[in-house]
Amino acid sequence: MDDRLDQNEWEESLDEGLDMQSCCLGNLVIITNTRGAVRTAKGAYPARYGLYGEIRDREFTFHFNPTGEIRYTRGLSSSWPHPWEWLKRTWGNDWIYYSAGVDKSQGRISEWVGESYLPCLSYESNAIRNLNPYTDPKIAVAFSAWSQVYGTLCTASLEGIPQEIRDFIIRVIQKNDDNALIAQAERLHNIIGGRVSVLPPDTRHVDYEVIPITIQDGCLYRCSFCSVKSGLTFKGRSRDNISAQIKNLKEFYTSNLQNLNAIFIGNHDGLAAGIDSISYTASQAYRDFGFDNHPGGKPSLFLFGSAGSFLNANDNLFETLNNLPYKSYINLGLEAFHGPTLKQIGKPITPTMVQDALFKMIQVNETWANVDVTANFLLGTSLSDDHHHALIDLLSHLPKGSGNRGCVYLSPLIETQHREKVLPMFHEIRKQSVLPTYIYLIQRL
Ligand code: SF4
């Protein structure tokens, strides 16, 4: 393994009070207070950023949050598939495998998803490939190795171990019991009022590491095709509710806040909740989560919008958003530029609204430097050729220069058959689109 590959990303500790310490415990090397890249790394693999603890044996390395929960692992020997491939555990207690390369005939992964790795989820989603790394013995062995390491920690004598490392080991033992990990994810979901069924695709810019805050439930349209909707009618949350969430989230993340400086203002149409609610939430979060002078740099704010909420938004909204101390990303679910397809998927908007929203997106991106708007469309073998042709027609005839900011995401429908046809479809649209175009894989939290 070559740890020098992204050596330039490593920066010195900003916190003089936390020195790296290490010791051996049997065949394990234990390291506390390791500093990765100060900002979320956008390299070939995003694992090493912020502050983390590490435990290594000869075959694997395991990384832990400042509060002790496991967050990454990868193999260190030549039997591991690739040095850039990692397993990550999310705050929602899901494992994700970062694959560095499959099917080279279909181009580089960065051309599909905008990042150098393909997230392979451990739950049903709109995967573009029938990839299941969890059944690959080379990868599955990482989980049994972790169980063994955990067992070793639980039974080892900690006598003679420096106090700080001993505290770290005790945290790891307490926090990584299966029931403790499940309970922690449930606690997060209870604070915000349920699991986040889908994160905006733009959260890839921070490796999906966002603090979720719910400012509204439900959505405007409740489209029939949608697998992530809650089924609730749209309703905003009160300021008291939002404040309580932020207070409880601060207590939930505690020292992990030094590794997090992005928020997802949810749920499915945060934009429709209005700028007062968005800016109230952003300001409270900025203050309570310590985003001022955060080691990760300028914080990011992510939210979803719909054709309706985006077309209704006026300059005052974008100006206010632009003036927040965040880089803000709005992701719009437009889905199709073809009337019969919109009818087929049960989305009550028109092609005219879709076109107007796309043109407005380009204009907002040109006007407001701190606001990035992106749009989603559907991809799938069960949609007609006319749908795909209409999309190509729309995206290929945008004014030249439209692609300087923002992008389009193509979201494959969840389908288990003909998946192999989806990627060529994507490439056909991508090549003709004036805007950068990527695949959008539904990731939950
Ligand atoms: S696609 Fe968006 S607007 Fe339609 S049901 Fe799903 S979340 Fe709601």
Residues whose N, C-alpha, C, O or C-beta is under 5 A from the ligand:
A	BS01	SF4	C219 L220 Y221 R222 C223 C226 K229 H268 G333
